[in-house]
Amino acid sequence: MNIREVELPGIGVKFEVITRNDEKIVIVVHDDGRREIYHFDTDHEESVSSVILNDSEARKVAAILGGMVYKPRALDTIEMAFDDLLIEWFKVEQDAPAINQTIGNLEVRNKYNVTVIAILKKNMKQLFNPGSETIIDVGDTLVLSGERTQLKRLISELLTNTG
């Protein structure tokens, strides 16, 4: 899949996506939170359909497409199963309290109810589903999952130098 990102000054950002099956989709993310999705014909010249979503609708669709929601039966109302779940990427700052500590010693899951999904180390090594013995280093980018308030608390207390 090829994705091309184009800044639209005063509007937002446009993403042009060409899928493995050579289908073209354009997504425009407006500064006000709206999203426009366009599907193009086989020549990639004309839009054959479009959808406009507000911010809340777009996030729910993203969760469905990302595999966070699965409803095997038709339900009277469709709602997101993990409405308060967020995934946040955060780079560990210099002098942060978490540096040289393990995930287990920091009690990330027990104290903050947050899960470390992955870590991108400074040397670009990727650690998926790191264990409690994994040491956090300065400059590591942590992929975290949890509720907004708990994520903010963990980030401010452990991952910034103001903690």
Secondary structure, 3 states (H helix, E strand, C coil): CEEEEEEECCCEEEEEEECCCCCEEEEEEECCCCEEEEEECCCCCCEEEEEEECHHHHHHHHHHHCCCCCCCCCCCCCCCCCCCEEEEEEECCCCCCCCCEEHHHHCHHHHHCCEEEEEECCCCCEEECCCCCCEECCCCEEEEEEEHHHHHHHHHHHHCCCC
